[in-house]
Amino acid sequence: MKIALCGIGRAGSEVARAVYCRPDMHIVAALCRPESNRAGKDLGELAGMPFCGITAKEISEVENVFREHRIDVVIDFSNPAASRVLLDACRKFGINAVICTTGFSDSELRWMKKIAREKSFGLVYAPNVTVGVNVLMDMARVAAQKIPDYDFEITEIHHRNKKDAPSATAKRIAEAIGRELGLKGEGAVPIHAVRAGGYIGRHEVLIVGEYEKVHIVHESFSRRAFAEGALRAAKFVINKKGWFEMADVLSEPELEAVDMA
């Protein structure tokens, strides 16, 4: 499987290191935001790996990159502005994508769904890309079905530099609970967002009744969890068209990756 990586920050670098260990996956191109100091540098240098001969290029060059390389799927850990440029090119060239970027507006998400549902390419929207947090979401949904008269609250903690608060994942957990409880609108299920230190990511759902509580917690203690989830989504979306989410990815048994060289 030939992968293009968009976004070479901490999560993107972890993807590069994870792929480096796998003989059936190959990163063939790397993209970064406009005017990034990473542009022109070798991906190996940026990700703390041996030199690999892949030069990071600005997202403005994405169409040239797609013309120069055969790419099966793009994994994106960039920002909403770069993701939009990337997805325009994916639609044009029919290249599938896993979008792990967060912070999209409602109108941007509607646009993403619209172009994916035209089915010129496949798109997995995965702001909550770790496997475990999706299990937490399912558990919270079941709790809302079984004990709808209890009080539900969400707390999420991330590193001090994370810009969106509350996180996209926390919002999706709240939406999943809200649907089961018949609640609509932002704030129907309270979310408490904390930005502190170097927290990678922690989501808690507190479910409290008159005499007991249920406490569901997911914590990522390594960004490899994001990388593994993104690679699982990349394997899933090969040869698919349309809009998908991590629930779709996890509904299929994990397949062995196929070397598409």
C-alpha positions in Angstrom: 0.0 0.0 0.0 1.4 3.3 -1.1 0.7 6.2 1.3 1.0 10.0 1.1 1.3 11.7 4.5 -0.1 15.2 5.0 1.0 16.9 8.2 4.3 16.0 9.7 3.8 17.0 13.3 3.8 14.7 16.2 1.0 12.4 15.1 2.1 12.5 11.4 5.7 11.6 12.4 4.3 8.7 14.4 2.6 7.4 11.3 5.8 7.6 9.4 7.6 5.6 12.1 4.9 3.0 12.2 4.9 2.6 8.4 8.7 2.3 8.5 8.4 -0.9 10.5 6.0 -2.5 8.0 7.1 -4.1 4.7 3.6 -4.1 3.2 3.2 -0.3 3.5 5.3 2.5 2.0 5.2 6.3 2.3 5.9 7.7 -1.1 5.2 11.4 -0.5 4.9 13.9 2.4 3.1 17.3 2.5 3.2 20.1 4.9 1.4 23.5 5.4 2.3 26.6 3.3 5.6 28.2 4.3 6.3 25.5 6.8 10.0 25.2 7.9 9.6 21.4 7.2 9.3 22.0 3.5 12.3 20.8 1.6 13.5 18.5 4.4 13.7 14.7 4.3 10.9 12.9 6.0 13.3 10.7 7.8 15.0 13.7 9.4 11.6 15.2 10.4 10.3 12.0 11.9 13.4 10.9 13.7 14.2 8.0 11.3 17.0 7.2 8.9 17.2 9.3 5.7 14.5 8.0 3.4 14.7 10.1 0.2 11.2 11.6 0.6 11.3 15.4 0.5 8.4 17.2 2.3 6.5 19.6 0.0 4.1 22.4 0.7 0.4 21.5 0.3 0.2 23.9 -2.7 2.2 21.3 -4.6 -0.3 18.5 -3.9 -1.5 18.1 -7.5 2.1 17.8 -8.8 2.8 15.2 -6.1 -0.3 13.2 -7.1 0.8 13.3 -10.8 4.3 12.2 -9.9 3.5 9.3 -7.6 1.1 6.4 -7.6 -0.8 6.8 -4.3 -3.4 4.4 -2.8 -4.4 6.5 0.2 -3.6 9.8 1.9 -3.4 10.1 5.7 -4.0 13.6 6.9 -3.0 15.0 10.3 -2.7 18.7 9.2 -5.2 21.5 9.7 -8.6 22.4 8.2 -7.2 24.8 5.6 -4.6 22.3 4.3 -7.2 19.4 4.4 -9.5 21.4 2.1 -6.8 21.8 -0.5 -5.9 18.1 -0.1 -9.5 16.9 -0.5 -10.0 19.1 -3.6 -7.0 17.2 -5.1 -8.2 13.8 -3.9 -11.6 14.4 -5.6 -9.9 15.4 -8.8 -7.5 12.5 -8.9 -9.7 9.9 -7.3 -7.3 9.2 -4.4 -8.8 8.0 -1.2 -8.1 9.7 2.1 -8.2 9.3 5.9 -8.8 12.6 7.5 -7.6 12.7 11.1 -7.5 16.5 11.3 -9.8 18.2 13.8 -11.3 21.7 14.2 -13.5 21.7 11.1 -16.6 24.0 11.1 -20.0 22.6 10.5 -20.0 24.1 7.0 -16.7 22.4 6.2 -17.9 19.1 7.4 -21.0 19.4 5.2 -18.8 20.2 2.2 -16.6 17.1 3.0 -19.7 14.8 3.2 -21.0 16.3 0.0 -17.9 15.7 -2.1 -17.4 12.2 -0.6 -20.9 11.2 -1.3 -20.4 12.0 -5.0 -18.3 8.8 -4.8 -15.4 9.9 -7.0 -13.1 8.8 -4.1 -13.3 7.2 -0.6 -13.0 9.3 2.5 -12.7 8.1 6.2 -13.4 11.1 8.5 -11.6 10.0 11.7 -11.1 12.8 14.2 -11.5 10.1 16.8 -9.0 7.7 15.2 -8.0 5.5 18.1 -9.7 2.2 18.4 -10.2 2.5 22.2 -12.1 5.8 22.1 -14.5 4.4 19.6 -15.2 1.6 22.0 -15.8 4.2 24.8 -18.3 5.8 22.5 -20.2 2.6 22.0 -20.2 1.9 25.8 -21.5 5.4 26.5 -24.3 4.9 23.9 -25.3 1.6 25.5 -25.3 3.2 28.9 -27.6 6.0 27.6 -30.0 3.3 26.2 -30.0 1.3 29.5 -30.1 4.1 32.1 -31.5 7.2 30.4 -32.6 8.7 33.7 -29.0 9.1 34.9 -26.9 12.3 34.5 -24.2 12.2 31.8 -21.2 14.5 31.7 -18.0 14.4 29.6 -14.5 15.7 30.5 -11.7 15.8 28.0 -8.1 16.7 28.6 -5.4 17.5 26.0 -2.1 19.2 25.7 -1.9 22.9 26.1 -1.3 23.6 22.4 -4.5 21.9 21.1 -6.5 24.6 19.6 -10.0 23.2 19.4 -11.9 23.0 22.7 -13.9 20.9 23.3 -12.3 18.3 21.1 -14.1 16.9 18.1 -14.1 13.5 19.8 -15.8 14.9 22.9 -18.5 16.5 20.7 -19.1 13.2 18.9 -19.4 11.3 22.2 -21.9 13.9 23.4 -23.9 13.6 20.1 -24.0 9.8 20.4 -25.3 10.1 24.0 -27.7 12.9 23.1 -29.3 10.8 20.3 -30.1 8.0 22.7 -31.5 10.4 25.3 -33.5 12.4 22.7 -31.5 15.5 23.4 -30.5 18.0 20.7 -28.2 20.9 20.4 -24.7 21.8 21.6 -24.5 21.7 25.4 -27.3 19.2 25.8 -24.7 16.8 27.3 -22.2 19.0 29.2 -18.5 18.9 28.2 -15.6 20.1 30.3 -12.4 20.8 28.3 -9.0 21.0 29.9 -5.8 22.1 28.2 -2.8 21.4 30.3 0.8 20.3 29.9 1.6 17.4 27.6 -1.5 15.4 27.9 -1.9 13.3 24.7 -5.6 12.7 25.1 -8.0 11.6 27.8 -11.8 11.3 27.5 -14.1 10.5 30.4 -17.8 9.9 30.6 -19.3 10.2 34.0 -22.8 8.7 34.4 -24.4 9.3 37.8 -27.6 8.1 39.4 -29.1 8.8 42.8 -27.1 6.0 44.5 -24.3 5.0 42.1 -22.1 6.1 39.2 -20.5 4.6 36.1 -17.2 6.0 35.0 -15.8 5.2 31.5 -12.3 6.5 30.7 -10.1 6.3 27.6 -6.6 7.6 27.7 -4.0 7.6 24.9 -0.5 7.3 26.4 1.3 7.1 23.1 0.6 8.8 19.8 1.2 5.3 18.2 -2.5 4.7 19.1 -3.4 7.4 16.6 -1.0 6.0 14.0 -2.3 2.5 14.3 -5.9 3.7 14.0 -5.1 5.7 10.9 -3.4 2.8 9.3 -6.3 0.5 10.0 -8.6 3.1 8.4 -6.3 3.3 5.4 -6.5 -0.4 4.9 -10.3 -0.2 5.2 -10.8 2.5 2.6 -8.7 0.9 -0.2 -11.0 0.3 -3.2 -14.0 2.0 -1.5 -15.9 5.1 -2.6 -18.0 7.4 -0.5 -18.1 8.8 3.1 -17.1 6.6 6.1 -16.3 7.0 9.7 -14.4 5.0 12.3 -17.5 3.1 13.2 -17.5 1.7 9.7 -13.8 0.8 9.9 -14.3 -1.1 13.2 -17.4 -2.8 11.9 -15.2 -4.9 9.6 -12.8 -7.5 10.8 -9.2 -6.1 10.6 -7.7 -7.5 7.4 -4.1 -8.2 6.8 -2.6 -5.4 4.7 -2.0 -6.3 1.1 1.3 -5.3 -0.5 0.1 -3.2 -3.5 3.5 -2.6 -4.9 
